[in-house]
């Protein structure tokens, strides 16, 4: 069964498995002890730290291991904010950061701090000079800025080196979340703090990295501990750490060749999906992106149903769609980009993915999408935006109200598509909806279908979205 969700968690690399089994025999003792078994464990821990630091591009004494990538983010942000509290209490983040960053930002706000969110364009990338502008316009002192190296949902690479220079010029440290990119290569630029997670590159789950460069003011906010320089308390999971470092070195040795191969497969998906499936938007930067990841959204499709049907067809993929059982709001990444969120599919190919697996995915996808649309009663592509009737009689009302209250994504957009032809060119359809996804998906539908989105206004219940028919 093809597994196409490496961005969530990559399959365990063979080197990680070998190193883990070996370390279970040799690295079970306390590395803080002076007896023989403890010294042996300390040697393994030091070697792992040196290997990980080399891959990160920092000194070994600047890097600590944490119980997860999320913990690395939490501890890194909290420590930098605490260390620079006198400089100010403002935190700058991009609008598409991983939830671990945004949750930490929320906790900072709840504690009396302030947060500036830097917007992104439709590809998910911050604009040149965006962090410099945010730093200039901050009404108070900025303690820390955060920027992911590559987006976890759409694969877009961020201009980390440029943002780091902008932050350095203002005397503000930059924390880079490199979870998605570290396995493909080092993070360029004069960053101050960096976090990563082993299970993203094929290491075992439960190991994160936190690098804090010398000179960065940092104060651990949790109770003091002698482990990991006091920055990540608790007994180290030494076998997992050894496996994480060994696999990081192995995947980096393979990265150039595998990136070129997987980029070719992803290029095929990016090109073929819009040809094979009507009403699809491929999102993310087409060039400045991770080599193994592609995301697209399908009009008139329930994301949860689509993932279930692909799973039945033996393809494991992920989604940022709002149409899932776990959330009633769109992905914050897709919302920040202003792109279609319904029927969203993220394909992230693990190392070693075969060309035949991608070909079979492209064969299966059109039928799966068509079946989901038919089940939902979605309009056929030719029906979605009909042209004007050359001899309309009788002429429809110039304005039509569609009541989609209580209906969830993608039903409001499906109902809009079905009735747009009932108003004359220049007429208006107003969609009433209380589904949060409609705020994103109705404007996206208008852009895809060549209609005019005229905005929204509060209604007695929900929100009224106005769409003017252009053709």
N, C-alpha and C positions, 0 to 999 in steps of 0.2 A: 504494500500500500504506500504510494508516494506521500512523503511527509514534506509539505511546503510551508512550514511555519517556523523556520529557523530564527526569525527575528524575535519570537517569543522565547524559544529555547532550542539551541542547536543540539543535534544528536551527540552523544558522548564520543569524543575523538578516540581512536584506538590507543594513542599514546597516553591519553588521560586514564584509560582503563588500566593499562599496564603499570603506570606510575602509582595509581591508587592502590592496586593490589600489593605492589612492592612496599609502599609506605605503610600499609596496614601491618606488615611484619616488622618494619624497621623504625617506624615513627610513632609508636604508641605511648612512649614515655613523656614525661613533662620536660620540655626543652629549657625550663628555668633551673633544673637541678644539675648538680655538679658530678653526679655519679655517671658511670659509663653509658648507660642507656639514655640518660638525659643529655649527655654531650652528643651522642649520635643523633638524637632528635634535633638538637640545636643546629648541628651541621646541615641537616636536611632543611630546616626552616630558613637558615641563612642563605643556602643555595637557591631555594625557591624565591626568596626576596630579591636576590641579585638578578635572577633570570627575569622576574616580572619587572623590576626597575629598568633593566636594559630595554625591554619591549616598550615600556611607557616613555622612556627618555628622561629619567630622573635618577637621583642618587638612591642607593638602597636605604639609607637612613631617612629618606623623605617619604618612604612608602610603608603603609601598614595594611594588613589584611583585616577585613571585616566579615561579619556573618552573611552578608548579601550586598548586592549593588545598591539596593534601596537604603540599607543602613549606611553605606558609604556616603550616599547623597545626604541623608539626614545629618550624619555626624560632621560631614564636611561643611555644609551650609551653616549649621548651628555653631560649629567651632569658629568659623571665620566671622560670623556676625558677632559672636561674643568677644572675640579678640579685637574687633574694630568698633566696639560699641561707642567709644569716644569720637570716632570719625563720623558717626551718624547711624541711623536706623533704617535707611532705605535699602531695599533689595531690588535689583533689576533682573528681569527674566524675559525670555522670549515667550510669545503666546503659544508656542507649540512644544514646550518642554515636556519631558516625561512627567507622569503624575506624581512621582516621588518628589520632584522639584516643586511642583505646584502645591502639593500637600504641605511641604515644609514652608513654602511661602505663606500659605493660609495660616499655619500655626504662628508664624512670625507676625502676621497682621493681628491675629487674636491676642498676641502678647503686647500690642501697642506699636509695632513696627509698621512701615509703609512699603508698598510694592509697586513698582512701575513695570507694566507689561509692554514689551516692544512688539508691534504688529509684524506680520509677514505678508508676502504677496501670494498670488494664487498658486505658486509652486511650493509654498511653504518655507521660503527663504527670506531672511531679514534683508533689508535694503542696505547698500553701502552707506556707512556713516550713521547707521541707526543707533548704535550704542553710544557713539560720541554725542549725538543729539540728545539721547535720554540722560546722559551724564550732565550735559550743559543745562538742560531744562529742569533738572531735579531741584525742587524748592528747598531741600535740606541736604544734609550730608549723606553720601552713598557709602555703605559699608562693603557691599559685595555685588558683583554681577555674575549671572549664570547663563551659559549658552551650550546647548548640546552640539556635539560634533556632527551628528547625522540623525535625521528624524526616524523614529522607530515605526511610524505608521506609513510614511510615503517614501522614505529613503533619501530625501533631499539633504545634501551636504551644506553645512553652514560655513560662512567665511570666518572661521575661528581665529585665524592668524590676524586678520584685519581688526576684528573686535578686540582681541587681546592687546594690540597696539593702542587702540583707542582708550581702553581701560588703563593701560600702563601710563599713558600720557596724563591721565587724570588722577593717577595714584590710587586706583581702585583695583583690587585683585579680581581675577576672572576664574570662576570654577567651570570646568568643562565636563559634561557628562559624555564620556566616550564609550558607553556600553555597547552601542551598535557598531562602532568603527574600529575599536582597538585591535580586533582580530585581523583586520585588513591592512593595518599600518599605523605608524605613530601619529600622534596629534601634533600638527605643526603649530608654531607660534609661541609667543611668550606667555603661556597660561600660568596661573598661580596654583590652582588646585585641579585635580583630575580624579574622576571616579569611573569605575568599570565593574562588570559582573562576569564571572567566569562562565556561567552557563550560556552566555550569548555567543561565545566563540568555540564551544565544544568541550569546555571543562565541566566539572561537577557543579551542581547547584549548591548554594550555601557558602560561596566564597566571593567576596567583593574586594576591590582595590580602592584605596584612598591615598593619593599622593598630595603632599603639601610641601611646596618648595620652600627652601630656606629663605628667611626674611619676611614671610607672610605671617602677620600677627594672627595667632590661633590660640583659642582657649577651650579646652574640653569642658562641656557643660554637665556631663554626667559624673557620678562619683569616681574618684581617682582609682586607678588600677595600674599595676606594674606591667601588664601585658601590652604589647604593640604600642610602645611609647606613651602609654596612658590614653591613647586615642580610641581604642576599641577594646573594651574590657571583656574578660572571659577567656577561658582556656581555648587556645587555637585548635581548630580542626586540622591538624597537621597533615594527615593523609590527603584530604581534599585540597589543601593548599599546595602540596607537592604536585598533585595531579593537575591543578589549575595552571601552575607555572610551566610544567612540562608541555601541556597541550598548547599554551599560548606560544611558546617557542616553536612548536611543530606547525601550528596553523600559519604563523607568520612566514615560515620557510616556504610554505606552499602558496602563499597569498597571491603573488603576482600572476602565476600561471592560472590558478583557479579563478581569480577575479576576471581575467580575460575570457575564460571559457563561459563562466556564468553570465557575464555581461551580454555575450552573444545570445544565450538562451532567453534572457530577460528582454533584449531588444526584439526577439521574435514574438514574445508575448505582447509587448507594447504595440507592435505593428499589427498583429493578427487579430487581437481581440476586437478592436473597433470594426474590422472588416467582417468578422464572423458573427458578431452580436450587435444588433441595432440598438441605438439609444444608450451608448456607453461613453463615459468620460474617464480617460486615463489621467491620473493626477500625480503631482510631484514633478520635480525638475527633470526634464528629459535627458539632460547631459550630466549635470553636477549632482550625482546620486551614488548611493551604494550599488555595487555591481550585481547583487543577488536579489534585489527587492523591487517589486512593481505592485502598484495599487490602482484599482479601477472601480468605478461605481456604475451600477446599472439602474436606469429609470424603471419605475413601476415594479420594483422587486423588494420583497421582505428579506432583509439580510439574514435573519435567523433561519428562515426556510431555505434560502440559497445555500448556506453553510451545511445544513442537514442533508440536503440533496447531494452536494458535492462529497460529503462524508460517505453517503450510501454508494456513491460512485468510486469510493476508495481514494479520495483526495482530501488531505488534511490541510485546510487553509484557515486564515484568520480574517477578522473584519473589524472596522472601526464604525460600522453602521449603527445608527440609533435604533434600528429594528432588532433588538435582542432582548432576551428575557432579563438580562442583568441591568439594563439601563433604559430610560425613556428619553434621554437627551442624546444629541449627536456627539460624536467624537469631538473633543475640544480642538484637536488638530484640524480636522476637516472644517469645523466651524470657523476657526481663525483664518483658514485659507479661502473661505467663501465658496467652496466647491460642493458638488452633489454628495450627500451622505448616504442616501438610501441604496440598498443593494451593494454595499461596499465589500470588496474582496481584496485582501492583502496576500500576495504570493511572495514568499521569501524562501529561496532555494538553498538547501544545505549543500555543503561541499560534497562533491561526488554525484550530484543529481545527473541522471542520464538524459540524453537528448530525447530518447523514446518516451520518457515519462512526461516531458513537456509537450510533445506531439499528441500524446493521448489526452492530456488535459485540454488542449485546444480542440480536440475532437468532441470531447464530452460536454464542454462548457455551453455551447449554443443550445443544445437540447435541454440542459438543466435550467437555464435561464428562461427559455420559452415555456417550459412546463410550469415554473413558478409564476410567471406572468399570467398564463392561462388560468391557473387556479385562483388568482386574485382578480380575474376579470379585467385585466389591463387592456387598453386599446391596442390594436395592431399598429405597427409602425406607420402604415399609410393613413391610419385613422387619427394619429396623435395630433397632427396640426393641419387639418384640411384647408385647402385653398378656398377662395371665395366662390360661391355658387354663381355661375354666369347669368342665371335667370332666377334670382331668389324670390320665392313666393310661397307663403307670405313672409314678409321680412320679420326676423325675430326681434324681440325687444333689445334695445341697445345696451341694456345692463342685465346681468344675470347673477343671482346669489346662489352659491353652493354651500349647503350646511354640512360641514364635515366635523362638527363638534363631537367629541368622544371617540373619534376614529384615529387610529395610529398609522404612522408611516408604513407603507407608502400610499395609503388609501386617499388622503387629501389630494395628492398630485395626480393619481389615477382619475379621480372624479373631475379635476380641473381639465385634464387632457380630453376626457370624453365629451365635455360640454363646450369647449372653446369654439367649436364650429357652429354653435347655435346662436352666436352673436355675430353681427356683421363686422366687416373690417372697420376698426375704429371703436367697436363696442368694448364693454368692460365685463369681465367676470370677477366677482368678489367671492373669495373663498373664506368661510368662517372656520377656524380651526383652533383647538386648544393643545395641539401637539407641538412640542418645542422644535421638532425637526422641520416643521413646515417653514419656519423662519429662514432656514437655510435652503431647503429643497425647492420651494416655489420659485425664488429668484434664480436658482441654478437651472430649473426646468425652462424658465423663460429664456435664458441665455442659450441653452441648447436648442430650443425649438423656435428661436427667432421672434419671440413675443416680447412685449414691453412690460416690465415690472414697475408698477407705479408706487410701490411702498405699502406700508401697513399702518393700521390705526387700531386703537383699543375698541373692542366691541362689548356689548353687554355681557357676553361670555366669550372668552378666548380673544382672538385677534382676527381682524378683517384684512385680508391680503388682496390688493387690486392688481389685476392683470388686464392689459389692453391688447386686443387682437390686432396684429399688424398684417397678417396674411392668412 
